Amino acid sequence: MKQFLLNMMTAMMPAMVPMVWIGGILTVLAVVLYVLASKAGYKPALWAARAAMAFGIFFLACQVAGYLLGAGPSINFGDPRKFEFILVGFWIIGLAMLIPGWIVWSFSSSKLSNG
């Protein structure tokens, strides 16, 4: 079973880089929508923050699952053809999406509840 899960984790790794970019875009979008919320309202910022937090929690859960399987999941942001290896752990990526998403979510939800 452990080997099956390791093989599944290895097969999913190419899909993780686009997910990092989507989560990063959602995080930046949540912050930008919150800054521009005086015209657009706070609901779009709230939804983007929720999506960014979901991606952050997903990457943190992947980190925990990888450690339970005996692997240290990370993404290479370098160019492997040039032997550049810039490895970033999933927990760093997850926190980089979760913390700003949570801040925007908490501010947006308090603004919506106050009216």
Steps between C-alpha positions, in 0.01 A plus 500: 500500500782738586667440164169562320458833680860599421444417133178704501681793663775481238245489218325810636815714524476649147151630586625676812687784327189632323313471829766713668457769236120488521513526879750785480283688252198451725696631799611812315150542359350484851732775622437718194123453524510592867693819423251588226201389709361850544370484141443128445385397847657247731341179368744442210794546738336262746455229236854538365636483855302181566639342183856603592454353848372175346813474286717578803333230710537256211875557480541471877306171493721376214807583709367301795404207277844505338675494837281210613610311188865579567544759227566872522279651229635812334474682171800591287478860381840476331583378150599132518654517151757745640528300824335780698312364796300748704294264715213650698309283744126465475458637852658832398275524195197407709572763765569761231145446376328432831619798706416783255176321408404476866581869561295616200219259595484626858503868398247447220262299713514758779427780250205301359357429846533864602325616189 
